[in-house]
Amino acid sequence: MKIATVLCSVWATKKSPGLLGHPLQLVSTENGQLVAVDLVGAGVGDKVLLSFGSAARMENPHAPADAAIVGILDQLEELESYVHQ
């Protein structure tokens, strides 16, 4: 899983039947931008949790998706570095 930010919606006049009913969102990750299937109703500017591969298809096994938005993050908490002793 990765954390990303929703940049905008992506519109497709025609798409695979497995994607019908699921919006597409352009998201930005630390490694660049990608399009993800939105399973939770995220909006522009939301910090989201992305799932990839077969985990991205859990809700709809017939959806040809490599990335899915599976959560909207409410808060990120920074952790202090620590040393294992």
C-alpha positions in Angstrom: 0.0 0.0 0.0 1.0 3.6 -0.6 -0.2 7.0 0.4 -1.2 9.4 -2.4 -3.0 12.7 -3.0 -5.9 13.0 -5.4 -5.2 15.5 -8.1 -8.3 15.3 -10.3 -11.0 13.0 -11.8 -10.3 11.2 -15.0 -13.2 10.7 -17.3 -13.6 7.8 -19.8 -16.5 7.8 -22.2 -16.0 4.1 -22.6 -14.4 1.7 -20.2 -14.3 -2.0 -19.3 -17.6 -3.3 -17.8 -15.6 -4.2 -14.7 -15.0 -0.5 -14.1 -18.6 0.7 -14.5 -19.8 2.5 -11.4 -16.3 3.3 -10.2 -14.8 6.7 -10.8 -11.2 7.0 -11.9 -8.8 9.5 -10.1 -5.4 10.8 -11.1 -3.3 10.6 -7.9 0.2 11.7 -7.0 2.6 9.5 -5.1 6.2 9.9 -4.2 7.1 8.1 -7.4 5.0 10.1 -9.8 1.4 10.1 -11.0 -1.0 7.3 -11.8 -4.7 6.6 -12.4 -6.5 4.6 -9.7 -10.0 3.2 -9.4 -11.8 5.0 -6.6 -13.7 2.6 -4.4 -14.4 5.0 -1.6 -15.5 8.3 -3.1 -12.4 10.4 -2.6 -12.2 14.0 -3.7 -9.6 16.4 -5.0 -6.9 17.1 -2.4 -7.7 14.1 -0.2 -4.9 12.0 1.1 -5.7 8.4 0.2 -4.5 4.9 0.7 -3.7 2.9 -2.5 -3.8 -0.8 -2.9 -2.1 -2.5 -5.9 -2.3 -5.7 -7.9 -4.7 -8.5 -6.9 -5.6 -6.6 -3.7 -6.8 -3.7 -5.8 -9.3 -6.1 -7.4 -10.7 -7.6 -4.2 -14.0 -5.6 -4.4 -14.5 -6.5 -8.1 -12.4 -9.4 -9.3 -13.4 -8.7 -12.9 -12.1 -5.1 -12.8 -9.0 -4.6 -14.9 -7.3 -2.4 -12.3 -3.7 -2.3 -11.0 -4.3 0.4 -8.5 -7.4 1.2 -6.3 -8.2 3.9 -3.7 -9.3 1.9 -0.7 -9.3 4.5 2.1 -9.3 8.3 2.8 -6.8 9.3 5.4 -8.0 11.6 8.2 -4.7 12.2 9.8 -1.0 11.3 9.4 1.1 11.1 12.6 4.8 11.6 12.5 6.8 9.1 14.4 10.0 10.0 16.1 13.1 8.0 15.1 14.2 5.5 17.6 17.1 3.1 18.0 16.7 -0.6 18.8 18.7 -1.4 21.8 
